[in-house]
Amino acid sequence: MTESNHRAGRAGNANLIQAMRNEILQHGPVTFARFMERALYDSDHGYYMSRARRPGRGGDFLTAPELHPFFGLTIGRQVAECWRRLDRPDPFTILEYGSGIGGLAYDVIVGLLVAEPDLRPGLDYWLNETNPHRTAEAWDAMNEVGLGDIAGKDDGTASYTGVILANEFVDALPAHRLRWTGSSFEEIWVTWEEPGGFADAPGPLSPEMAAFDPLAYVARAGVDVDAWPVDARIEVAPAAREWAGQLANRLTRGYALVIDYGYPAAELYAGHRLGGLVRAYHGHQVTDNPYEAVGERDLTAHVDFSLLMEAGERAGLNAIGLTTQADFLANAGLGDLLVDFQRDPTTDTEEYYRAQAAVFRLIDPAGLGRFRVLGLAKDAPGEPPLRGFAGPQLPASLQF
């Protein structure tokens, strides 16, 4: 990857691009984290703030909850075990980050109440979503199906006894892009060049990155920088570290389940991934050029799970498990749901095969199945392991 690979391409949101251009021309280059933050979360024009519903079959990418309800139903079963591990607290709260239109929330609630119907009177499900349009849609949907008394909007500060869920949330937190010189890091800033537009601008570390001290961090995480080539590129997200540290304040007692694509640091920052892992998604297509269609494409960076664990543990959380989504779902009962669905006399053949195909996609080790699931706990038992982090229990007919 060279600087020439990262220049502006097709037009995006003209108003947002003009505002970002003006910021750079007035104040100088910005960090990629700042660029990413505005591209995704600008209150007027950011990708995630649009009135249009972005993710989905007709949008830019397909998330696991949209693939099949079995995903959320399985998570619900795991949450039911968490409730029992916590000695059946009342109230019991689920806090979901990046809740969108509430699709995952609905499936989790259904799965949880099927497993533990007596839990309903004490159940609260709080939605933490930056886009007010999505939150309004979620409330309308919950009211329509009779769950309006359970769901509410998280105020961002309250502490709960229960479970925190974050599915494909952390990958969209702003990240800094760094280049390895052979002995130290420099930062890849974002500048504006006429007539091309946004472009990479290597320079010294920003104050935020200098305070983070990426060289010290990768050493703590067991990364062998001596094996890196000169010009290796990585992304680091202090925002993800801050978020993980804050989870301890959001939990009075309970568990957090973080589901996303990424790896522990030693695996993430090695081999072919040293070309950088910022990706832009649009129309179910992916590119490594973040400067195309700014404001109209999702920007993500692979998650460093070592960073999340370190931040969580420093804040008082215990890491209780890290596994692939394939193993987690298998352990938590995904296969049981499919078997029960097949045995249901009301299930027709076409419905079953659609469900089976979805299950295969959810556990495909070359696709969604390689996502990671991190478990964190505060004042809650981690041993024996929660079912999702125990030994695989997938029926032989579904194993790869």
Contacts in CASP RR format, 6 or more apart in sequence:
PFRMAT RR
TARGET T0000
AUTHOR 0000-0000-0000
METHOD contacts of the structure
MODEL  1
MTESNHRAGRAGNANLIQAMRNEILQHGPVTFARFMERALYDSDHGYYMS
RARRPGRGGDFLTAPELHPFFGLTIGRQVAECWRRLDRPDPFTILEYGSG
IGGLAYDVIVGLLVAEPDLRPGLDYWLNETNPHRTAEAWDAMNEVGLGDI
AGKDDGTASYTGVILANEFVDALPAHRLRWTGSSFEEIWVTWEEPGGFAD
APGPLSPEMAAFDPLAYVARAGVDVDAWPVDARIEVAPAAREWAGQLANR
LTRGYALVIDYGYPAAELYAGHRLGGLVRAYHGHQVTDNPYEAVGERDLT
AHVDFSLLMEAGERAGLNAIGLTTQADFLANAGLGDLLVDFQRDPTTDTE
EYYRAQAAVFRLIDPAGLGRFRVLGLAKDAPGEPPLRGFAGPQLPASLQF
1 233 0 8 1.000
1 275 0 8 1.000
1 276 0 8 1.000
1 288 0 8 1.000
3 199 0 8 1.000
3 200 0 8 1.000
3 202 0 8 1.000
5 288 0 8 1.000
5 289 0 8 1.000
6 199 0 8 1.000
6 200 0 8 1.000
6 289 0 8 1.000
6 290 0 8 1.000
6 291 0 8 1.000
7 193 0 8 1.000
7 196 0 8 1.000
7 197 0 8 1.000
7 198 0 8 1.000
7 199 0 8 1.000
7 200 0 8 1.000
7 289 0 8 1.000
7 291 0 8 1.000
8 196 0 8 1.000
8 197 0 8 1.000
8 198 0 8 1.000
8 199 0 8 1.000
8 291 0 8 1.000
8 292 0 8 1.000
8 294 0 8 1.000
9 196 0 8 1.000
9 289 0 8 1.000
9 291 0 8 1.000
9 292 0 8 1.000
9 293 0 8 1.000
10 292 0 8 1.000
10 293 0 8 1.000
11 17 0 8 1.000
11 293 0 8 1.000
12 292 0 8 1.000
12 293 0 8 1.000
12 294 0 8 1.000
12 295 0 8 1.000
12 296 0 8 1.000
13 45 0 8 1.000
13 46 0 8 1.000
13 294 0 8 1.000
13 295 0 8 1.000
13 296 0 8 1.000
15 44 0 8 1.000
15 45 0 8 1.000
16 38 0 8 1.000
16 39 0 8 1.000
16 42 0 8 1.000
16 44 0 8 1.000
16 45 0 8 1.000
16 46 0 8 1.000
16 294 0 8 1.000
16 295 0 8 1.000
17 294 0 8 1.000
19 38 0 8 1.000
19 42 0 8 1.000
19 45 0 8 1.000
20 30 0 8 1.000
20 35 0 8 1.000
20 38 0 8 1.000
20 39 0 8 1.000
20 198 0 8 1.000
20 294 0 8 1.000
21 192 0 8 1.000
21 197 0 8 1.000
23 30 0 8 1.000
24 30 0 8 1.000
24 190 0 8 1.000
24 191 0 8 1.000
24 192 0 8 1.000
25 192 0 8 1.000
28 191 0 8 1.000
29 189 0 8 1.000
29 190 0 8 1.000
29 191 0 8 1.000
29 201 0 8 1.000
30 189 0 8 1.000
30 190 0 8 1.000
31 176 0 8 1.000
31 187 0 8 1.000
31 189 0 8 1.000
31 190 0 8 1.000
31 206 0 8 1.000
31 208 0 8 1.000
31 209 0 8 1.000
32 174 0 8 1.000
32 175 0 8 1.000
32 176 0 8 1.000
32 177 0 8 1.000
32 188 0 8 1.000
32 189 0 8 1.000
32 190 0 8 1.000
32 235 0 8 1.000
32 278 0 8 1.000
32 290 0 8 1.000
33 174 0 8 1.000
33 175 0 8 1.000
33 176 0 8 1.000
33 208 0 8 1.000
33 237 0 8 1.000
33 238 0 8 1.000
33 239 0 8 1.000
34 174 0 8 1.000
34 190 0 8 1.000
35 190 0 8 1.000
35 198 0 8 1.000
35 290 0 8 1.000
36 174 0 8 1.000
36 175 0 8 1.000
36 278 0 8 1.000
36 290 0 8 1.000
36 299 0 8 1.000
36 301 0 8 1.000
37 174 0 8 1.000
38 46 0 8 1.000
39 46 0 8 1.000
39 47 0 8 1.000
39 290 0 8 1.000
39 294 0 8 1.000
39 295 0 8 1.000
39 297 0 8 1.000
39 299 0 8 1.000
40 46 0 8 1.000
40 47 0 8 1.000
40 48 0 8 1.000
40 172 0 8 1.000
40 174 0 8 1.000
40 295 0 8 1.000
40 298 0 8 1.000
40 299 0 8 1.000
41 48 0 8 1.000
41 49 0 8 1.000
41 130 0 8 1.000
42 49 0 8 1.000
42 295 0 8 1.000
43 49 0 8 1.000
45 295 0 8 1.000
46 295 0 8 1.000
47 54 0 8 1.000
47 295 0 8 1.000
47 296 0 8 1.000
47 297 0 8 1.000
47 298 0 8 1.000
47 299 0 8 1.000
48 54 0 8 1.000
48 130 0 8 1.000
48 131 0 8 1.000
48 172 0 8 1.000
48 298 0 8 1.000
49 130 0 8 1.000
49 131 0 8 1.000
50 131 0 8 1.000
50 133 0 8 1.000
51 133 0 8 1.000
53 59 0 8 1.000
53 101 0 8 1.000
53 134 0 8 1.000
53 137 0 8 1.000
54 60 0 8 1.000
54 298 0 8 1.000
55 61 0 8 1.000
55 62 0 8 1.000
55 63 0 8 1.000
55 66 0 8 1.000
55 298 0 8 1.000
56 62 0 8 1.000
56 63 0 8 1.000
56 66 0 8 1.000
57 66 0 8 1.000
58 283 0 8 1.000
59 283 0 8 1.000
59 284 0 8 1.000
60 281 0 8 1.000
60 282 0 8 1.000
60 283 0 8 1.000
60 284 0 8 1.000
60 297 0 8 1.000
60 298 0 8 1.000
61 281 0 8 1.000
61 283 0 8 1.000
61 284 0 8 1.000
61 298 0 8 1.000
62 284 0 8 1.000
63 167 0 8 1.000
63 168 0 8 1.000
64 71 0 8 1.000
64 167 0 8 1.000
64 168 0 8 1.000
64 259 0 8 1.000
64 325 0 8 1.000
64 362 0 8 1.000
64 368 0 8 1.000
64 371 0 8 1.000
65 71 0 8 1.000
65 72 0 8 1.000
65 103 0 8 1.000
65 104 0 8 1.000
65 107 0 8 1.000
65 167 0 8 1.000
66 103 0 8 1.000
67 358 0 8 1.000
67 361 0 8 1.000
67 362 0 8 1.000
67 368 0 8 1.000
68 354 0 8 1.000
68 355 0 8 1.000
68 358 0 8 1.000
68 359 0 8 1.000
68 362 0 8 1.000
69 107 0 8 1.000
69 110 0 8 1.000
70 334 0 8 1.000
70 337 0 8 1.000
70 338 0 8 1.000
70 355 0 8 1.000
70 358 0 8 1.000
70 359 0 8 1.000
70 362 0 8 1.000
71 104 0 8 1.000
71 107 0 8 1.000
71 329 0 8 1.000
71 362 0 8 1.000
72 104 0 8 1.000
72 107 0 8 1.000
72 108 0 8 1.000
72 111 0 8 1.000
73 107 0 8 1.000
73 108 0 8 1.000
73 110 0 8 1.000
73 111 0 8 1.000
73 114 0 8 1.000
73 337 0 8 1.000
74 329 0 8 1.000
74 332 0 8 1.000
74 333 0 8 1.000
74 334 0 8 1.000
74 337 0 8 1.000
75 104 0 8 1.000
75 107 0 8 1.000
75 108 0 8 1.000
75 165 0 8 1.000
75 257 0 8 1.000
75 332 0 8 1.000
76 107 0 8 1.000
76 108 0 8 1.000
76 109 0 8 1.000
76 110 0 8 1.000
76 111 0 8 1.000
76 112 0 8 1.000
76 115 0 8 1.000
77 111 0 8 1.000
77 112 0 8 1.000
77 115 0 8 1.000
77 332 0 8 1.000
77 333 0 8 1.000
77 387 0 8 1.000
78 257 0 8 1.000
78 328 0 8 1.000
78 332 0 8 1.000
78 386 0 8 1.000
78 387 0 8 1.000
78 388 0 8 1.000
79 94 0 8 1.000
79 108 0 8 1.000
79 112 0 8 1.000
79 163 0 8 1.000
79 165 0 8 1.000
80 111 0 8 1.000
80 112 0 8 1.000
80 115 0 8 1.000
80 116 0 8 1.000
80 119 0 8 1.000
81 386 0 8 1.000
81 387 0 8 1.000
82 162 0 8 1.000
82 163 0 8 1.000
82 254 0 8 1.000
82 255 0 8 1.000
82 380 0 8 1.000
82 386 0 8 1.000
83 89 0 8 1.000
83 92 0 8 1.000
83 112 0 8 1.000
83 116 0 8 1.000
83 119 0 8 1.000
83 162 0 8 1.000
83 163 0 8 1.000
84 116 0 8 1.000
85 255 0 8 1.000
85 380 0 8 1.000
85 381 0 8 1.000
85 382 0 8 1.000
85 386 0 8 1.000
86 92 0 8 1.000
86 161 0 8 1.000
86 162 0 8 1.000
86 253 0 8 1.000
86 254 0 8 1.000
86 380 0 8 1.000
88 119 0 8 1.000
89 161 0 8 1.000
89 162 0 8 1.000
89 253 0 8 1.000
90 121 0 8 1.000
90 122 0 8 1.000
91 122 0 8 1.000
91 123 0 8 1.000
91 124 0 8 1.000
91 161 0 8 1.000
92 119 0 8 1.000
92 122 0 8 1.000
92 123 0 8 1.000
92 124 0 8 1.000
92 161 0 8 1.000
92 162 0 8 1.000
93 123 0 8 1.000
93 124 0 8 1.000
93 125 0 8 1.000
93 126 0 8 1.000
93 160 0 8 1.000
93 161 0 8 1.000
93 162 0 8 1.000
93 163 0 8 1.000
94 105 0 8 1.000
94 108 0 8 1.000
94 109 0 8 1.000
94 112 0 8 1.000
94 123 0 8 1.000
94 124 0 8 1.000
94 125 0 8 1.000
94 126 0 8 1.000
94 162 0 8 1.000
94 163 0 8 1.000
94 164 0 8 1.000
94 165 0 8 1.000
95 126 0 8 1.000
95 128 0 8 1.000
95 154 0 8 1.000
95 160 0 8 1.000
95 162 0 8 1.000
95 163 0 8 1.000
95 164 0 8 1.000
95 165 0 8 1.000
95 250 0 8 1.000
96 102 0 8 1.000
96 104 0 8 1.000
96 105 0 8 1.000
96 108 0 8 1.000
96 125 0 8 1.000
96 126 0 8 1.000
96 127 0 8 1.000
96 128 0 8 1.000
96 164 0 8 1.000
96 165 0 8 1.000
96 166 0 8 1.000
96 167 0 8 1.000
97 128 0 8 1.000
97 164 0 8 1.000
97 165 0 8 1.000
97 166 0 8 1.000
97 169 0 8 1.000
98 127 0 8 1.000
98 128 0 8 1.000
98 129 0 8 1.000
98 130 0 8 1.000
98 166 0 8 1.000
98 167 0 8 1.000
98 169 0 8 1.000
99 105 0 8 1.000
99 127 0 8 1.000
99 128 0 8 1.000
99 129 0 8 1.000
99 134 0 8 1.000
99 135 0 8 1.000
99 138 0 8 1.000
100 127 0 8 1.000
100 129 0 8 1.000
100 131 0 8 1.000
100 134 0 8 1.000
100 135 0 8 1.000
100 137 0 8 1.000
100 138 0 8 1.000
101 134 0 8 1.000
101 137 0 8 1.000
101 138 0 8 1.000
101 141 0 8 1.000
102 127 0 8 1.000
102 134 0 8 1.000
102 137 0 8 1.000
102 138 0 8 1.000
102 141 0 8 1.000
102 142 0 8 1.000
102 151 0 8 1.000
103 138 0 8 1.000
103 141 0 8 1.000
104 165 0 8 1.000
104 167 0 8 1.000
105 125 0 8 1.000
105 127 0 8 1.000
105 138 0 8 1.000
105 142 0 8 1.000
105 151 0 8 1.000
106 141 0 8 1.000
106 142 0 8 1.000
106 145 0 8 1.000
106 147 0 8 1.000
108 125 0 8 1.000
108 165 0 8 1.000
109 123 0 8 1.000
109 125 0 8 1.000
109 147 0 8 1.000
109 150 0 8 1.000
112 119 0 8 1.000
112 123 0 8 1.000
113 119 0 8 1.000
113 120 0 8 1.000
113 123 0 8 1.000
120 150 0 8 1.000
123 150 0 8 1.000
124 150 0 8 1.000
124 152 0 8 1.000
124 160 0 8 1.000
125 147 0 8 1.000
125 150 0 8 1.000
125 151 0 8 1.000
125 152 0 8 1.000
126 151 0 8 1.000
126 152 0 8 1.000
126 153 0 8 1.000
126 154 0 8 1.000
126 158 0 8 1.000
126 160 0 8 1.000
127 135 0 8 1.000
127 138 0 8 1.000
127 151 0 8 1.000
127 152 0 8 1.000
127 153 0 8 1.000
127 154 0 8 1.000
128 153 0 8 1.000
128 154 0 8 1.000
128 156 0 8 1.000
129 135 0 8 1.000
129 138 0 8 1.000
129 153 0 8 1.000
135 153 0 8 1.000
138 151 0 8 1.000
139 148 0 8 1.000
139 151 0 8 1.000
139 152 0 8 1.000
139 153 0 8 1.000
142 148 0 8 1.000
142 150 0 8 1.000
142 151 0 8 1.000
156 250 0 8 1.000
158 250 0 8 1.000
159 249 0 8 1.000
159 250 0 8 1.000
159 251 0 8 1.000
159 252 0 8 1.000
160 250 0 8 1.000
160 251 0 8 1.000
160 252 0 8 1.000
161 251 0 8 1.000
161 252 0 8 1.000
161 253 0 8 1.000
161 254 0 8 1.000
162 251 0 8 1.000
162 253 0 8 1.000
162 254 0 8 1.000
162 255 0 8 1.000
163 254 0 8 1.000
163 255 0 8 1.000
163 256 0 8 1.000
163 257 0 8 1.000
164 247 0 8 1.000
164 250 0 8 1.000
164 251 0 8 1.000
164 255 0 8 1.000
164 256 0 8 1.000
164 257 0 8 1.000
165 256 0 8 1.000
165 257 0 8 1.000
165 259 0 8 1.000
166 256 0 8 1.000
166 257 0 8 1.000
166 258 0 8 1.000
166 259 0 8 1.000
166 260 0 8 1.000
167 259 0 8 1.000
167 260 0 8 1.000
168 259 0 8 1.000
168 260 0 8 1.000
168 261 0 8 1.000
169 258 0 8 1.000
169 260 0 8 1.000
170 237 0 8 1.000
170 240 0 8 1.000
170 243 0 8 1.000
170 258 0 8 1.000
170 260 0 8 1.000
170 303 0 8 1.000
170 308 0 8 1.000
171 260 0 8 1.000
171 261 0 8 1.000
171 262 0 8 1.000
171 300 0 8 1.000
171 301 0 8 1.000
171 302 0 8 1.000
171 303 0 8 1.000
172 298 0 8 1.000
172 299 0 8 1.000
172 300 0 8 1.000
173 237 0 8 1.000
173 239 0 8 1.000
173 240 0 8 1.000
173 243 0 8 1.000
174 237 0 8 1.000
174 239 0 8 1.000
175 235 0 8 1.000
175 236 0 8 1.000
175 237 0 8 1.000
175 239 0 8 1.000
175 240 0 8 1.000
175 278 0 8 1.000
175 301 0 8 1.000
176 187 0 8 1.000
176 206 0 8 1.000
176 208 0 8 1.000
176 209 0 8 1.000
176 235 0 8 1.000
176 236 0 8 1.000
176 237 0 8 1.000
176 238 0 8 1.000
177 187 0 8 1.000
177 188 0 8 1.000
177 233 0 8 1.000
177 234 0 8 1.000
177 235 0 8 1.000
177 276 0 8 1.000
177 278 0 8 1.000
178 185 0 8 1.000
178 186 0 8 1.000
178 187 0 8 1.000
178 188 0 8 1.000
178 205 0 8 1.000
178 209 0 8 1.000
178 214 0 8 1.000
178 233 0 8 1.000
178 234 0 8 1.000
178 235 0 8 1.000
178 236 0 8 1.000
179 185 0 8 1.000
179 186 0 8 1.000
179 187 0 8 1.000
179 188 0 8 1.000
179 202 0 8 1.000
179 231 0 8 1.000
179 232 0 8 1.000
179 233 0 8 1.000
180 225 0 8 1.000
180 228 0 8 1.000
180 229 0 8 1.000
180 230 0 8 1.000
180 231 0 8 1.000
180 232 0 8 1.000
180 233 0 8 1.000
180 234 0 8 1.000
180 274 0 8 1.000
181 230 0 8 1.000
182 225 0 8 1.000
182 228 0 8 1.000
182 230 0 8 1.000
184 215 0 8 1.000
185 205 0 8 1.000
185 209 0 8 1.000
185 214 0 8 1.000
185 215 0 8 1.000
186 202 0 8 1.000
186 203 0 8 1.000
186 204 0 8 1.000
186 205 0 8 1.000
187 202 0 8 1.000
187 203 0 8 1.000
187 204 0 8 1.000
187 205 0 8 1.000
187 206 0 8 1.000
187 209 0 8 1.000
188 200 0 8 1.000
188 201 0 8 1.000
188 202 0 8 1.000
188 203 0 8 1.000
188 233 0 8 1.000
189 200 0 8 1.000
189 201 0 8 1.000
189 202 0 8 1.000
189 203 0 8 1.000
189 206 0 8 1.000
190 198 0 8 1.000
190 199 0 8 1.000
190 200 0 8 1.000
190 201 0 8 1.000
191 198 0 8 1.000
191 199 0 8 1.000
191 200 0 8 1.000
191 201 0 8 1.000
192 198 0 8 1.000
192 199 0 8 1.000
193 199 0 8 1.000
197 291 0 8 1.000
198 291 0 8 1.000
198 294 0 8 1.000
199 291 0 8 1.000
205 214 0 8 1.000
208 238 0 8 1.000
209 236 0 8 1.000
209 238 0 8 1.000
212 236 0 8 1.000
212 238 0 8 1.000
212 241 0 8 1.000
214 234 0 8 1.000
214 236 0 8 1.000
215 225 0 8 1.000
217 236 0 8 1.000
217 307 0 8 1.000
218 225 0 8 1.000
218 265 0 8 1.000
218 269 0 8 1.000
219 225 0 8 1.000
220 310 0 8 1.000
221 264 0 8 1.000
221 265 0 8 1.000
221 266 0 8 1.000
221 269 0 8 1.000
221 304 0 8 1.000
221 306 0 8 1.000
221 307 0 8 1.000
221 310 0 8 1.000
222 265 0 8 1.000
222 266 0 8 1.000
223 265 0 8 1.000
223 266 0 8 1.000
223 269 0 8 1.000
223 270 0 8 1.000
224 266 0 8 1.000
224 270 0 8 1.000
227 270 0 8 1.000
228 269 0 8 1.000
228 274 0 8 1.000
229 274 0 8 1.000
232 274 0 8 1.000
232 275 0 8 1.000
233 274 0 8 1.000
233 275 0 8 1.000
233 276 0 8 1.000
234 268 0 8 1.000
234 269 0 8 1.000
234 274 0 8 1.000
234 276 0 8 1.000
234 277 0 8 1.000
235 276 0 8 1.000
235 277 0 8 1.000
235 278 0 8 1.000
235 301 0 8 1.000
235 302 0 8 1.000
236 304 0 8 1.000
236 307 0 8 1.000
237 301 0 8 1.000
237 303 0 8 1.000
237 304 0 8 1.000
237 307 0 8 1.000
240 303 0 8 1.000
240 304 0 8 1.000
240 307 0 8 1.000
240 308 0 8 1.000
240 311 0 8 1.000
241 307 0 8 1.000
241 308 0 8 1.000
241 310 0 8 1.000
241 311 0 8 1.000
242 311 0 8 1.000
244 258 0 8 1.000
244 307 0 8 1.000
244 308 0 8 1.000
244 309 0 8 1.000
244 311 0 8 1.000
244 312 0 8 1.000
244 315 0 8 1.000
244 317 0 8 1.000
244 376 0 8 1.000
245 311 0 8 1.000
245 312 0 8 1.000
245 314 0 8 1.000
245 315 0 8 1.000
245 317 0 8 1.000
246 315 0 8 1.000
247 256 0 8 1.000
247 312 0 8 1.000
247 315 0 8 1.000
247 317 0 8 1.000
247 376 0 8 1.000
248 312 0 8 1.000
248 315 0 8 1.000
248 316 0 8 1.000
248 317 0 8 1.000
248 378 0 8 1.000
249 315 0 8 1.000
251 317 0 8 1.000
251 378 0 8 1.000
252 378 0 8 1.000
252 379 0 8 1.000
253 378 0 8 1.000
253 379 0 8 1.000
253 380 0 8 1.000
254 377 0 8 1.000
254 378 0 8 1.000
254 379 0 8 1.000
254 380 0 8 1.000
255 320 0 8 1.000
255 375 0 8 1.000
255 376 0 8 1.000
255 377 0 8 1.000
255 378 0 8 1.000
255 380 0 8 1.000
255 386 0 8 1.000
256 317 0 8 1.000
256 374 0 8 1.000
256 375 0 8 1.000
256 376 0 8 1.000
256 377 0 8 1.000
257 373 0 8 1.000
257 374 0 8 1.000
257 375 0 8 1.000
258 303 0 8 1.000
258 305 0 8 1.000
258 308 0 8 1.000
258 373 0 8 1.000
258 374 0 8 1.000
258 375 0 8 1.000
258 376 0 8 1.000
259 325 0 8 1.000
259 328 0 8 1.000
259 371 0 8 1.000
259 372 0 8 1.000
259 373 0 8 1.000
259 374 0 8 1.000
260 303 0 8 1.000
260 371 0 8 1.000
260 372 0 8 1.000
261 302 0 8 1.000
261 303 0 8 1.000
261 370 0 8 1.000
261 371 0 8 1.000
261 372 0 8 1.000
262 268 0 8 1.000
262 302 0 8 1.000
262 303 0 8 1.000
262 304 0 8 1.000
262 305 0 8 1.000
262 371 0 8 1.000
262 372 0 8 1.000
263 273 0 8 1.000
263 302 0 8 1.000
263 303 0 8 1.000
263 304 0 8 1.000
263 305 0 8 1.000
263 372 0 8 1.000
264 304 0 8 1.000
264 305 0 8 1.000
264 306 0 8 1.000
264 322 0 8 1.000
265 304 0 8 1.000
265 305 0 8 1.000
265 306 0 8 1.000
265 307 0 8 1.000
266 306 0 8 1.000
268 277 0 8 1.000
268 302 0 8 1.000
268 304 0 8 1.000
268 305 0 8 1.000
268 306 0 8 1.000
269 304 0 8 1.000
273 302 0 8 1.000
276 288 0 8 1.000
277 301 0 8 1.000
277 302 0 8 1.000
278 288 0 8 1.000
278 290 0 8 1.000
278 299 0 8 1.000
278 300 0 8 1.000
278 301 0 8 1.000
279 286 0 8 1.000
279 287 0 8 1.000
279 288 0 8 1.000
279 299 0 8 1.000
279 300 0 8 1.000
279 301 0 8 1.000
280 286 0 8 1.000
280 287 0 8 1.000
280 288 0 8 1.000
280 289 0 8 1.000
280 290 0 8 1.000
280 292 0 8 1.000
280 293 0 8 1.000
280 297 0 8 1.000
280 298 0 8 1.000
280 299 0 8 1.000
280 300 0 8 1.000
281 297 0 8 1.000
281 298 0 8 1.000
281 300 0 8 1.000
282 293 0 8 1.000
282 296 0 8 1.000
282 297 0 8 1.000
282 298 0 8 1.000
287 297 0 8 1.000
290 297 0 8 1.000
290 299 0 8 1.000
303 372 0 8 1.000
305 322 0 8 1.000
305 372 0 8 1.000
305 374 0 8 1.000
308 374 0 8 1.000
309 319 0 8 1.000
309 322 0 8 1.000
309 374 0 8 1.000
309 376 0 8 1.000
312 319 0 8 1.000
312 376 0 8 1.000
313 319 0 8 1.000
316 378 0 8 1.000
317 376 0 8 1.000
317 377 0 8 1.000
317 378 0 8 1.000
318 376 0 8 1.000
318 377 0 8 1.000
318 378 0 8 1.000
318 382 0 8 1.000
319 374 0 8 1.000
319 375 0 8 1.000
319 376 0 8 1.000
320 375 0 8 1.000
320 376 0 8 1.000
320 377 0 8 1.000
320 382 0 8 1.000
320 383 0 8 1.000
320 385 0 8 1.000
320 386 0 8 1.000
320 389 0 8 1.000
321 373 0 8 1.000
321 374 0 8 1.000
321 375 0 8 1.000
321 385 0 8 1.000
321 386 0 8 1.000
321 389 0 8 1.000
322 372 0 8 1.000
322 373 0 8 1.000
322 374 0 8 1.000
322 375 0 8 1.000
322 389 0 8 1.000
323 331 0 8 1.000
323 372 0 8 1.000
323 373 0 8 1.000
323 388 0 8 1.000
323 389 0 8 1.000
324 365 0 8 1.000
324 369 0 8 1.000
324 370 0 8 1.000
324 371 0 8 1.000
324 372 0 8 1.000
324 373 0 8 1.000
325 362 0 8 1.000
325 363 0 8 1.000
325 368 0 8 1.000
325 369 0 8 1.000
325 370 0 8 1.000
325 371 0 8 1.000
325 372 0 8 1.000
325 373 0 8 1.000
326 362 0 8 1.000
326 363 0 8 1.000
326 364 0 8 1.000
326 365 0 8 1.000
326 369 0 8 1.000
326 370 0 8 1.000
327 388 0 8 1.000
327 391 0 8 1.000
327 392 0 8 1.000
328 373 0 8 1.000
328 388 0 8 1.000
328 389 0 8 1.000
329 362 0 8 1.000
329 363 0 8 1.000
329 369 0 8 1.000
329 388 0 8 1.000
330 363 0 8 1.000
330 392 0 8 1.000
330 393 0 8 1.000
330 394 0 8 1.000
330 398 0 8 1.000
331 387 0 8 1.000
331 388 0 8 1.000
331 389 0 8 1.000
331 390 0 8 1.000
331 391 0 8 1.000
331 392 0 8 1.000
331 393 0 8 1.000
332 387 0 8 1.000
332 388 0 8 1.000
333 387 0 8 1.000
333 393 0 8 1.000
334 359 0 8 1.000
334 362 0 8 1.000
334 363 0 8 1.000
334 394 0 8 1.000
335 359 0 8 1.000
335 393 0 8 1.000
335 394 0 8 1.000
335 395 0 8 1.000
335 398 0 8 1.000
338 355 0 8 1.000
338 356 0 8 1.000
338 359 0 8 1.000
338 395 0 8 1.000
338 398 0 8 1.000
339 395 0 8 1.000
341 347 0 8 1.000
341 351 0 8 1.000
341 352 0 8 1.000
341 355 0 8 1.000
342 352 0 8 1.000
359 398 0 8 1.000
360 398 0 8 1.000
361 367 0 8 1.000
361 368 0 8 1.000
362 368 0 8 1.000
362 369 0 8 1.000
363 369 0 8 1.000
363 394 0 8 1.000
363 398 0 8 1.000
363 400 0 8 1.000
364 370 0 8 1.000
364 400 0 8 1.000
365 400 0 8 1.000
373 388 0 8 1.000
373 389 0 8 1.000
375 386 0 8 1.000
375 389 0 8 1.000
384 390 0 8 1.000
END
